[in-house]
Structures are given as structure tokens and as C-alpha cells.
Amino acid sequence: MWYIALILGFQASAYFTFFLIAEGGADLFAGKIRVIPIMLMMILSVGGFIWAVMKPLKGSLVMIAGGSIMAIYLLIIGGISEIMISLFFGLPFIIPGVIFFFTSKRGSTPLAN
């Protein structure tokens, strides 16, 4: 299960990192500062993945928190009609974070050996 979390977390982190650089950077250069909170939440979530690879328990909590905060923020900003967008941005970090959390609790990570 740890490898599934690793693959899912890597895919989400890579995708959202490129998204952050392309869209977020362009928006910042255009002077749109509304993108800063979502950029910080993405950085938190991707940082949680990097930490989860080394320390699965602590990193998983950061991933879950970052994904949850991002989903709730987007839900508040967009309203209930934009629930799919909030899930699209939050779940790719929440799901691997939960898997990392439970595999670290069981001690079934390759780093535990």
C-alpha cells in the first residue's frame, strides 16, 4: 500500500507543481494576487508529500491538512456549485496522505525495516 500512496502522491505532486509554475507564475506576473493562497496550499501539500516519503506519519498529516484546507478554501470561494473543483484539487493529496498515514501506523513502510 505504501507504494500505491507513493505513486498517487507523486502524480498529484508533479501535476500540481507544473500547474503551480505555469498558471500561478503567469497570474503573479500579471499582477493577480488572488492566486497566492492557493499557491501556498499547494506548496504545503507537495511539501507534505516530500516529507511523507522520508517520514510517513508526519508527512501524511501535512498532506491531509494541506489537501483538506485547499478543498475547503475552494469550496468557500466557489460555493457549493463548485464542489467538483474543490474535490479535484483536494482529494489527490488527501487520499495518498491517508494511505501513508495508515501504512506508517502499521509499520509496513519500506523505511521501517
TIMI-2910 file (N, C-alpha, C, CB; in pm, 1 decimal, decimal comma, always signed):
<rs>
+----------+----------+----------+----------+----------+----------+----------+----------+----------+----------+----------+----------+------+
!      n_x !      n_y !      n_z !     ca_x !     ca_y !     ca_z !      c_x !      c_y !      c_z !     cb_x !     cb_y !     cb_z ! resn !
+----------+----------+----------+----------+----------+----------+----------+----------+----------+----------+----------+----------+------+
!    +81,0 !   -120,2 !     +0,0 !     +0,0 !     +0,0 !     +0,0 !    +85,7 !   +127,1 !     +0,0 !    -92,4 !     -0,5 !   +120,0 !  Met !
!   +204,0 !   +117,2 !    +61,3 !   +291,3 !   +233,4 !    +66,7 !   +329,9 !   +276,6 !    -74,0 !   +416,5 !   +203,3 !   +149,9 !  Trp !
!   +354,7 !   +179,9 !   -161,9 !   +392,3 !   +213,4 !   -299,1 !   +277,1 !   +276,9 !   -375,9 !   +440,1 !    +89,0 !   -372,0 !  Tyr !
!   +155,2 !   +235,9 !   -346,7 !    +38,8 !   +298,9 !   -410,3 !    +31,1 !   +445,6 !   -368,4 !    -92,9 !   +224,2 !   -372,4 !  Ile !
!    +49,3 !   +471,6 !   -239,1 !    +49,7 !   +609,6 !   -190,3 !   +163,7 !   +688,7 !   -253,8 !    +61,9 !   +612,7 !    -36,9 !  Ala !
!   +278,0 !   +624,1 !   -269,9 !   +392,6 !   +689,6 !   -330,2 !   +364,0 !   +729,6 !   -475,2 !   +514,6 !   +598,3 !   -323,7 !  Leu !
!   +304,9 !   +638,3 !   -551,1 !   +273,4 !   +665,6 !   -691,8 !   +165,4 !   +772,9 !   -703,4 !   +227,9 !   +536,8 !   -762,9 !  Ile !
!    +57,1 !   +759,3 !   -626,3 !    -51,0 !   +858,7 !   -631,1 !     -2,7 !   +996,0 !   -586,7 !   -168,1 !   +814,4 !   -543,4 !  Leu !
!    +74,4 !   +998,4 !   -480,3 !   +126,7 !  +1125,3 !   -430,3 !   +223,3 !  +1190,4 !   -527,4 !   +195,1 !  +1104,5 !   -297,8 !  Gly !
!   +305,9 !  +1107,7 !   -593,6 !   +399,2 !  +1162,9 !   -691,2 !   +324,9 !  +1221,4 !   -810,7 !   +497,7 !  +1055,4 !   -737,6 !  Phe !
!   +223,6 !  +1149,3 !   -858,4 !   +146,8 !  +1200,1 !   -972,7 !    +79,1 !  +1332,9 !   -938,5 !    +41,2 !  +1096,8 !  -1016,6 !  Gln !
!    +15,8 !  +1338,4 !   -823,1 !    -51,8 !  +1462,5 !   -782,9 !    +49,2 !  +1575,1 !   -764,1 !   -132,1 !  +1440,9 !   -652,8 !  Ala !
!   +160,9 !  +1544,2 !   -699,3 !   +261,2 !  +1647,3 !   -673,7 !   +322,9 !  +1698,7 !   -802,9 !   +370,2 !  +1593,4 !   -582,1 !  Ser !
!   +353,4 !  +1609,7 !   -895,4 !   +412,6 !  +1651,7 !  -1022,6 !   +313,6 !  +1735,8 !  -1101,8 !   +456,9 !  +1529,4 !  -1105,3 !  Ala !
!   +190,0 !  +1688,8 !  -1112,2 !    +89,0 !  +1761,1 !  -1188,8 !    +65,6 !  +1900,5 !  -1130,4 !    -42,6 !  +1682,0 !  -1191,6 !  Tyr !
!    +44,7 !  +1906,8 !   -999,7 !    +13,1 !  +2035,7 !   -939,1 !   +135,1 !  +2127,2 !   -930,3 !    -45,2 !  +2014,7 !   -801,0 !  Phe !
!   +255,8 !  +2071,6 !   -928,4 !   +374,9 !  +2155,2 !   -932,7 !   +385,9 !  +2224,3 !  -1068,2 !   +500,8 !  +2071,6 !   -904,5 !  Thr !
!   +364,7 !  +2148,1 !  -1175,9 !   +366,4 !  +2209,9 !  -1308,9 !   +252,1 !  +2310,0 !  -1323,9 !   +356,8 !  +2102,2 !  -1418,5 !  Phe !
!   +136,7 !  +2276,1 !  -1270,7 !    +22,6 !  +2367,2 !  -1273,9 !    +55,2 !  +2494,8 !  -1197,5 !   -102,7 !  +2299,7 !  -1214,7 !  Phe !
!   +117,8 !  +2480,1 !  -1082,0 !   +155,3 !  +2593,7 !   -998,8 !   +253,9 !  +2685,3 !  -1070,7 !   +215,4 !  +2545,1 !   -867,4 !  Leu !
!   +352,0 !  +2625,5 !  -1135,8 !   +452,9 !  +2705,4 !  -1206,0 !   +391,2 !  +2775,7 !  -1327,1 !   +571,2 !  +2616,4 !  -1250,5 !  Ile !
!   +314,1 !  +2702,0 !  -1406,1 !   +259,1 !  +2758,5 !  -1529,5 !   +149,5 !  +2861,8 !  -1502,1 !   +203,7 !  +2647,1 !  -1617,5 !  Ala !
!    +45,1 !  +2820,0 !  -1434,4 !    -69,4 !  +2908,2 !  -1410,9 !    -41,1 !  +3011,5 !  -1302,6 !   -191,3 !  +2826,3 !  -1372,5 !  Glu !
!    +13,1 !  +2965,6 !  -1191,7 !    +37,8 !  +3056,1 !  -1079,8 !   +141,1 !  +3161,2 !  -1112,4 !    +81,7 !  +2978,6 !   -959,2 !  Gly !
!   +248,4 !  +3119,2 !  -1179,2 !   +351,4 !  +3215,4 !  -1217,1 !   +299,4 !  +3319,2 !  -1314,7 !   +469,8 !  +3143,8 !  -1277,3 !  Gly !
!   +220,7 !  +3273,9 !  -1412,6 !   +163,4 !  +3368,0 !  -1509,9 !    +67,8 !  +3465,5 !  -1442,8 !    +90,3 !  +3292,1 !  -1621,3 !  Ala !
!    -12,4 !  +3414,5 !  -1350,2 !   -105,8 !  +3502,5 !  -1279,3 !    -32,5 !  +3603,8 !  -1191,7 !   -201,5 !  +3419,8 !  -1193,7 !  Asp !
!    +74,7 !  +3559,5 !  -1126,6 !   +151,1 !  +3652,6 !  -1042,8 !   +217,8 !  +3761,0 !  -1126,8 !   +256,9 !  +3576,9 !   -961,9 !  Leu !
!   +273,4 !  +3723,4 !  -1241,0 !   +334,9 !  +3822,3 !  -1328,5 !   +232,3 !  +3920,3 !  -1383,4 !   +407,0 !  +3753,4 !  -1442,8 !  Phe !
!   +107,8 !  +3874,5 !  -1397,0 !     +1,2 !  +3962,3 !  -1445,6 !    -53,3 !  +4051,3 !  -1333,9 !   -112,2 !  +3879,2 !  -1506,0 !  Ala !
!     -5,9 !  +4029,4 !  -1211,8 !    -48,1 !  +4113,3 !  -1100,9 !   -169,8 !  +4061,2 !  -1025,8 !    -76,6 !  +4249,3 !  -1150,8 !  Gly !
!   -210,0 !  +3938,7 !  -1052,3 !   -325,6 !  +3880,8 !   -982,6 !   -277,1 !  +3815,2 !   -853,6 !   -400,6 !  +3776,8 !  -1073,3 !  Lys !
!   -307,8 !  +3877,8 !   -742,0 !   -260,7 !  +3824,2 !   -613,2 !   -360,1 !  +3726,8 !   -551,0 !   -233,8 !  +3938,1 !   -515,9 !  Ile !
!   -476,1 !  +3708,9 !   -611,6 !   -574,6 !  +3614,0 !   -558,1 !   -525,6 !  +3470,5 !   -564,9 !   -705,6 !  +3626,3 !   -633,6 !  Arg !
!   -421,5 !  +3445,4 !   -643,2 !   -369,0 !  +3310,7 !   -660,2 !   -273,7 !  +3271,3 !   -545,9 !   -297,1 !  +3300,0 !   -794,5 !  Val !
!   -228,8 !  +3366,3 !   -467,6 !   -129,6 !  +3338,8 !   -362,6 !   -179,1 !  +3238,2 !   -258,3 !    -91,4 !  +3468,2 !   -293,4 !  Ile !
!   -301,7 !  +3248,1 !   -205,0 !   -343,3 !  +3148,0 !   -105,5 !   -343,6 !  +3004,8 !   -160,4 !   -481,7 !  +3182,0 !    -53,9 !  Pro !
!   -392,3 !  +2985,1 !   -282,5 !   -395,5 !  +2850,0 !   -337,5 !   -254,6 !  +2800,4 !   -366,9 !   -480,9 !  +2845,9 !   -464,6 !  Ile !
!   -165,3 !  +2892,1 !   -404,9 !    -25,0 !  +2852,4 !   -426,8 !    +38,8 !  +2805,1 !   -296,9 !    +56,3 !  +2969,7 !   -485,7 !  Met !
!    +10,7 !  +2875,3 !   -187,3 !    +66,1 !  +2835,3 !    -57,6 !    +11,4 !  +2699,9 !    -13,0 !    +35,2 !  +2941,4 !    +48,5 !  Leu !
!   -116,9 !  +2676,3 !    -40,8 !   -176,2 !  +2547,3 !     -4,1 !   -118,6 !  +2433,6 !    -87,9 !   -328,3 !  +2552,1 !    -20,5 !  Met !
!    -91,7 !  +2459,7 !   -214,7 !    -29,1 !  +2357,4 !   -299,2 !   +113,1 !  +2328,9 !   -253,4 !    -29,1 !  +2401,5 !   -446,4 !  Met !
!   +185,9 !  +2433,9 !   -218,6 !   +322,4 !  +2415,2 !   -169,1 !   +319,9 !  +2332,9 !    -40,6 !   +391,5 !  +2552,0 !   -144,6 !  Ile !
!   +225,1 !  +2360,0 !    +47,9 !   +211,0 !  +2283,1 !   +171,3 !   +182,9 !  +2135,8 !   +140,9 !    +98,7 !  +2341,8 !   +258,4 !  Leu !
!    +92,5 !  +2109,9 !    +47,3 !    +55,6 !  +1972,5 !    +14,8 !   +171,0 !  +1897,1 !    -51,9 !    -66,9 !  +1971,4 !    -76,2 !  Ser !
!   +238,6 !  +1961,2 !   -146,2 !   +352,9 !  +1897,1 !   -212,5 !   +466,8 !  +1877,4 !   -113,0 !   +400,9 !  +1981,5 !   -333,3 !  Val !
!   +488,7 !  +1974,9 !    -26,6 !   +589,1 !  +1958,3 !    +78,8 !   +554,8 !  +1843,7 !   +172,3 !   +603,4 !  +2086,7 !   +158,6 !  Gly !
!   +426,5 !  +1825,7 !   +200,0 !   +383,2 !  +1712,3 !   +281,0 !   +414,0 !  +1580,2 !   +214,5 !   +235,6 !  +1721,5 !   +309,3 !  Gly !
!   +398,4 !  +1573,9 !    +82,3 !   +433,5 !  +1450,3 !    +11,3 !   +582,8 !  +1422,3 !    +22,8 !   +392,6 !  +1459,3 !   -137,2 !  Phe !
!   +664,3 !  +1524,8 !     +1,1 !   +809,9 !  +1504,8 !    +10,5 !   +847,7 !  +1459,1 !   +150,6 !   +886,0 !  +1634,9 !    -25,5 !  Ile !
!   +783,2 !  +1516,4 !   +251,2 !   +809,3 !  +1476,8 !   +390,1 !   +757,4 !  +1336,1 !   +416,0 !   +744,3 !  +1576,4 !   +488,5 !  Trp !
!   +644,7 !  +1299,9 !   +355,6 !   +586,2 !  +1166,8 !   +376,5 !   +674,8 !  +1056,5 !   +319,9 !   +447,8 !  +1159,3 !   +312,7 !  Ala !
!   +751,8 !  +1086,8 !   +218,0 !   +843,0 !   +986,7 !   +163,2 !   +950,3 !   +952,4 !   +266,0 !   +907,7 !  +1037,3 !    +32,2 !  Val !
!   +995,8 !  +1052,8 !   +341,0 !  +1100,2 !  +1030,8 !   +440,4 !  +1043,8 !   +992,9 !   +577,2 !  +1185,5 !  +1154,7 !   +453,2 !  Met !
!   +941,5 !  +1061,4 !   +620,1 !   +876,0 !  +1037,0 !   +749,9 !   +726,4 !  +1025,0 !   +724,2 !   +907,0 !  +1152,7 !   +854,0 !  Lys !
!   +678,3 !   +903,0 !   +695,8 !   +539,5 !   +886,0 !   +651,1 !   +433,2 !   +937,8 !   +747,8 !   +514,3 !   +742,6 !   +625,9 !  Pro !
!   +451,1 !   +923,6 !   +875,9 !   +347,1 !   +965,9 !   +968,9 !   +330,4 !  +1117,5 !   +969,9 !   +379,0 !   +916,4 !  +1108,8 !  Leu !
!   +438,8 !  +1189,9 !   +988,7 !   +430,2 !  +1336,3 !   +994,4 !   +395,2 !  +1396,1 !   +858,1 !   +562,7 !  +1395,2 !  +1044,6 !  Lys !
!   +456,2 !  +1344,8 !   +753,0 !   +428,0 !  +1396,3 !   +619,7 !   +285,2 !  +1370,8 !   +576,3 !   +522,0 !  +1335,5 !   +520,3 !  Gly !
!   +230,9 !  +1255,5 !   +616,1 !    +92,0 !  +1225,0 !   +579,4 !     -4,3 !  +1323,0 !   +644,2 !    +55,8 !  +1081,5 !   +619,9 !  Ser !
!    +23,5 !  +1362,3 !   +765,9 !    -63,2 !  +1459,5 !   +833,0 !    -58,0 !  +1595,2 !   +763,5 !    -22,8 !  +1474,5 !   +980,3 !  Leu !
!    +59,8 !  +1633,7 !   +715,3 !    +72,3 !  +1760,3 !   +642,2 !     -1,3 !  +1750,3 !   +508,0 !   +222,5 !  +1796,6 !   +619,6 !  Val !
!    +11,1 !  +1635,3 !   +440,0 !    -60,9 !  +1616,4 !   +312,5 !   -211,7 !  +1624,4 !   +332,7 !    -23,9 !  +1480,9 !   +249,2 !  Met !
!   -261,3 !  +1554,9 !   +434,8 !   -405,7 !  +1555,4 !   +462,4 !   -452,0 !  +1696,9 !   +497,3 !   -440,0 !  +1457,4 !   +578,2 !  Ile !
!   -375,8 !  +1765,1 !   +580,8 !   -412,7 !  +1902,1 !   +619,5 !   -409,7 !  +1995,4 !   +498,7 !   -317,8 !  +1954,8 !   +729,3 !  Ala !
!   -305,3 !  +1987,5 !   +418,0 !   -294,5 !  +2074,0 !   +301,1 !   -406,1 !  +2049,5 !   +200,9 !   -160,7 !  +2054,0 !   +234,2 !  Gly !
!   -434,9 !  +1921,8 !   +172,5 !   -542,7 !  +1889,6 !    +79,0 !   -678,7 !  +1929,9 !   +132,6 !   -542,4 !  +1741,9 !    +47,8 !  Gly !
!   -700,2 !  +1910,3 !   +261,6 !   -828,8 !  +1947,3 !   +322,0 !   -848,4 !  +2098,2 !   +323,5 !   -838,3 !  +1892,6 !   +464,4 !  Ser !
!   -744,9 !  +2170,9 !   +362,0 !   -754,0 !  +2317,4 !   +364,2 !   -778,8 !  +2370,4 !   +223,4 !   -624,8 !  +2379,7 !   +423,3 !  Ile !
!   -710,0 !  +2312,3 !   +125,0 !   -728,5 !  +2356,6 !    -13,0 !   -871,3 !  +2330,4 !    -60,6 !   -628,3 !  +2286,4 !   -105,3 !  Met !
!   -924,5 !  +2211,1 !    -31,1 !  -1061,0 !  +2178,2 !    -73,1 !  -1163,2 !  +2268,6 !     -5,4 !  -1092,3 !  +2031,8 !    -42,0 !  Ala !
!  -1147,3 !  +2291,3 !   +123,9 !  -1241,7 !  +2376,7 !   +197,4 !  -1232,9 !  +2520,7 !   +147,8 !  -1213,6 !  +2370,9 !   +349,6 !  Ile !
!  -1112,4 !  +2569,2 !   +124,7 !  -1094,0 !  +2706,4 !    +74,0 !  -1163,1 !  +2723,7 !    -60,9 !   -943,4 !  +2740,1 !    +61,0 !  Tyr !
!  -1141,7 !  +2628,5 !   -152,2 !  -1204,0 !  +2638,9 !   -284,2 !  -1355,6 !  +2625,7 !   -275,9 !  -1147,8 !  +2532,4 !   -377,6 !  Leu !
!  -1402,7 !  +2546,2 !   -181,5 !  -1547,2 !  +2532,0 !   -162,2 !  -1607,0 !  +2662,2 !   -109,5 !  -1578,0 !  +2415,8 !    -65,1 !  Leu !
!  -1537,1 !  +2728,3 !    -19,2 !  -1585,5 !  +2856,2 !    +34,0 !  -1583,5 !  +2963,7 !    -74,8 !  -1499,6 !  +2900,7 !   +154,9 !  Ile !
!  -1475,3 !  +2969,4 !   -151,0 !  -1461,7 !  +3070,8 !   -256,5 !  -1563,2 !  +3048,1 !   -368,8 !  -1318,8 !  +3069,4 !   -313,9 !  Ile !
!  -1578,6 !  +2922,7 !   -412,6 !  -1663,4 !  +2894,6 !   -527,7 !  -1806,6 !  +2862,5 !   -494,9 !  -1607,3 !  +2783,7 !   -603,3 !  Gly !
!  -1834,7 !  +2829,5 !   -370,0 !  -1969,7 !  +2790,0 !   -332,8 !  -1992,3 !  +2641,7 !   -357,6 !  -2072,1 !  +2872,2 !   -409,8 !  Gly !
!  -2106,8 !  +2594,4 !   -316,0 !  -2137,9 !  +2451,6 !   -325,5 !  -2147,9 !  +2405,0 !   -470,8 !  -2268,5 !  +2421,5 !   -252,6 !  Ile !
!  -2174,7 !  +2496,9 !   -562,1 !  -2184,1 !  +2458,4 !   -703,2 !  -2048,2 !  +2417,5 !   -760,3 !  -2242,2 !  +2573,5 !   -785,2 !  Ser !
!  -1940,1 !  +2455,1 !   -694,0 !  -1804,8 !  +2421,1 !   -739,2 !  -1741,9 !  +2309,4 !   -656,1 !  -1716,1 !  +2544,3 !   -734,2 !  Glu !
!  -1823,7 !  +2218,7 !   -605,0 !  -1772,4 !  +2111,4 !   -519,8 !  -1679,0 !  +2017,8 !   -596,5 !  -1888,2 !  +2031,6 !   -460,4 !  Ile !
!  -1703,5 !  +1998,2 !   -724,6 !  -1617,0 !  +1909,8 !   -803,2 !  -1476,0 !  +1968,1 !   -816,3 !  -1677,6 !  +1886,0 !   -942,8 !  Met !
!  -1464,8 !  +2097,8 !   -831,9 !  -1332,8 !  +2161,9 !   -839,9 !  -1259,6 !  +2146,6 !   -707,6 !  -1346,2 !  +2311,9 !   -876,8 !  Ile !
!  -1331,7 !  +2165,6 !   -597,5 !  -1266,2 !  +2153,7 !   -467,5 !  -1219,8 !  +2009,5 !   -443,0 !  -1361,6 !  +2199,0 !   -355,0 !  Ser !
!  -1297,9 !  +1912,6 !   -485,3 !  -1256,6 !  +1772,2 !   -472,4 !  -1140,9 !  +1739,5 !   -566,4 !  -1375,0 !  +1678,7 !   -501,0 !  Leu !
!  -1142,2 !  +1797,7 !   -685,9 !  -1035,0 !  +1776,0 !   -782,5 !   -900,8 !  +1824,4 !   -728,6 !  -1067,1 !  +1846,9 !   -913,7 !  Phe !
!   -901,1 !  +1933,0 !   -655,0 !   -777,1 !  +1987,0 !   -600,4 !   -739,9 !  +1923,5 !   -466,2 !   -789,2 !  +2137,3 !   -584,3 !  Phe !
!   -837,7 !  +1882,7 !   -386,2 !   -808,3 !  +1831,6 !   -253,0 !   -781,8 !  +1682,1 !   -244,3 !   -919,5 !  +1864,3 !   -164,4 !  Gly !
!   -864,7 !  +1603,2 !   -309,7 !   -853,6 !  +1457,4 !   -297,4 !   -721,3 !  +1398,3 !   -345,7 !   -964,3 !  +1393,8 !   -372,9 !  Leu !
!   -656,8 !  +1451,3 !   -449,1 !   -528,2 !  +1393,5 !   -488,5 !   -420,6 !  +1399,9 !   -380,5 !   -478,5 !  +1462,7 !   -610,5 !  Pro !
!   -439,1 !  +1484,2 !   -281,1 !   -344,4 !  +1488,6 !   -169,5 !   -400,9 !  +1418,5 !    -45,6 !   -308,9 !  +1634,1 !   -135,9 !  Phe !
!   -530,4 !  +1421,7 !    -28,9 !   -591,6 !  +1359,3 !    +88,9 !   -580,7 !  +1207,0 !    +81,7 !   -739,4 !  +1401,4 !   +101,5 !  Ile !
!   -611,4 !  +1148,6 !    -33,5 !   -611,7 !  +1002,5 !    -46,0 !   -473,0 !   +942,6 !    -22,3 !   -662,4 !   +962,0 !   -184,2 !  Ile !
!   -365,8 !   +988,5 !    -91,7 !   -234,8 !   +932,0 !    -59,8 !   -191,4 !   +962,3 !    +83,1 !   -131,2 !   +984,4 !   -156,3 !  Pro !
!   -232,3 !  +1078,0 !   +135,4 !   -198,6 !  +1111,1 !   +273,7 !   -258,9 !  +1012,0 !   +371,6 !   -245,7 !  +1251,3 !   +307,2 !  Gly !
!   -383,9 !   +973,8 !   +348,7 !   -449,8 !   +874,9 !   +435,3 !   -380,6 !   +739,0 !   +422,5 !   -600,6 !   +862,3 !   +399,3 !  Val !
!   -344,3 !   +701,2 !   +300,0 !   -275,1 !   +572,4 !   +281,0 !   -139,6 !   +574,3 !   +349,2 !   -258,1 !   +540,8 !   +131,0 !  Ile !
!    -63,4 !   +683,6 !   +332,7 !    +65,1 !   +696,1 !   +403,4 !    +45,0 !   +686,1 !   +554,3 !   +133,9 !   +829,8 !   +368,0 !  Phe !
!    -59,5 !   +751,0 !   +605,5 !    -85,5 !   +750,7 !   +749,1 !   -107,9 !   +609,2 !   +801,4 !   -206,5 !   +837,8 !   +781,1 !  Phe !
!   -197,2 !   +534,6 !   +735,6 !   -228,2 !   +400,7 !   +784,8 !   -114,3 !   +301,6 !   +764,6 !   -351,6 !   +349,1 !   +716,9 !  Phe !
!    -38,0 !   +315,0 !   +656,8 !    +76,0 !   +224,8 !   +640,3 !   +186,7 !   +256,5 !   +740,2 !   +130,4 !   +233,5 !   +497,6 !  Thr !
!   +201,1 !   +383,0 !   +777,0 !   +302,2 !   +416,2 !   +877,0 !   +259,5 !   +368,9 !  +1015,4 !   +328,4 !   +567,1 !   +878,7 !  Ser !
!   +129,1 !   +371,1 !  +1042,8 !    +79,6 !   +321,3 !  +1171,5 !   +101,4 !   +170,7 !  +1183,5 !    -69,7 !   +354,6 !  +1188,5 !  Lys !
!    +86,4 !    +99,3 !  +1070,4 !   +106,7 !    -45,8 !  +1070,8 !   +253,1 !    -82,6 !  +1068,7 !    +37,2 !   -108,9 !   +952,7 !  Arg !
!   +338,0 !    +13,2 !  +1033,6 !   +480,8 !    -14,7 !  +1024,9 !   +518,3 !    -90,3 !   +898,6 !   +524,8 !    -92,9 !  +1145,0 !  Gly !
!   +434,9 !    -78,0 !   +795,6 !   +458,4 !   -154,4 !   +671,8 !   +521,9 !    -68,6 !   +562,3 !   +326,9 !   -213,4 !   +620,7 !  Ser !
!   +600,2 !    +31,3 !   +601,3 !   +669,6 !   +111,0 !   +501,0 !   +809,1 !    +51,3 !   +479,0 !   +678,8 !   +261,1 !   +544,9 !  Thr !
!   +864,0 !    +67,1 !   +360,1 !   +999,2 !    +16,4 !   +336,3 !  +1103,5 !    +83,9 !   +426,6 !  +1037,0 !    +36,7 !   +190,0 !  Pro !
!  +1072,9 !   +204,6 !   +473,1 !  +1166,3 !   +275,0 !   +560,7 !  +1164,1 !   +221,5 !   +703,1 !  +1134,8 !   +422,7 !   +561,7 !  Leu !
!  +1061,3 !   +141,3 !   +737,2 !  +1050,2 !    +88,6 !   +873,1 !  +1145,7 !    -28,9 !   +895,3 !   +906,2 !    +45,1 !   +901,4 !  Ala !
!  +1195,3 !    -87,1 !   +788,1 !  +1283,4 !   -205,0 !   +800,6 !  +1425,5 !   -166,4 !   +828,4 !  +1278,6 !   -288,8 !   +675,3 !  Asn !
+----------+----------+----------+----------+----------+----------+----------+----------+----------+----------+----------+----------+------+
</rs>
